[in-house]
Amino acid sequence: MRCHPSRVDAAQDISENCRAMDYQAGTSGTQSAGRDDQRGAPRYLSLIRSAKLISPAGEFLCVIRDVSATGIGLRGFHRLPSDSAVALELQNGETFELHAVRRQGVDGSYRFERPIEVDRLIREVWNYPKRQLRLNLCVPLTLTTLTQRAEAVTLNLSQQGARIECDAAFAIDQNVRVRGQGMNDIRAKVRWRRDAHYGLVFDNTFSLRELALHAAALQCPQLLEETG
């Protein structure tokens, strides 16, 4: 799939934290013997963990449904991208190369490029402080305060906030209003500043589903089309 997202070419990291996911988990860590014979390696069911799927079409949120040493099952909040080679990034930043085996609407099965340690993926070893998934999206924004109006661009976006680039000067803890494609009059606060880069924290966070659909609309609207 080749889509042309409306985003600027320099994109990096995002801000975090979330509301509860729009999926309900079953019993985590349960193995399915019936599916073991079909797939060649034990599958751990009902894992229900959010992750980021990276493809040529963009970066999209998904949920890990089950995993084995050789493959993984994912569910999206919209149709999954049709690219055969993609990457999966966990919340701890660890990335796995995947190859599509089957895709049907929001569900997909993928094969790892090389066998993995399942326990490592399930436990998600953290070498750095834990944070929410960040999507590298560049979206033009307008920031306003009682006395200022400035143009900016997002470098990344998460459920709780965004990292932006802006030439105007804002103070730490200053309240701003954010307007942009799919972001209408969002209230936020400046959490940190480094040169022309700012970290914003939203007053009202996105749900995981809201962020997933917003990201798809920005990068590849075709994924939001209903499947027949």
Secondary structure, 3 states (H helix, E strand, C coil): CCCCCCCCCCCCCCCCCCCCCCCCCCCCCEECHHHHHHHCCCCEECCCEEEEEEECCEEEEEEEEEECCCEEEEEECCCCCCCCEEEEECCCCCEEEEEEEEEECCEEEEEECCCCCHHHHHHCCCCCCCCCCCECCCCEEEEECCCCEEEEEEEEECCCEEEEEECCCCCCCCEEEEEECCEEEEEEEEEEEECCEEEEEECCCCCHHHHHHHHHHHHCHHHHCCCC
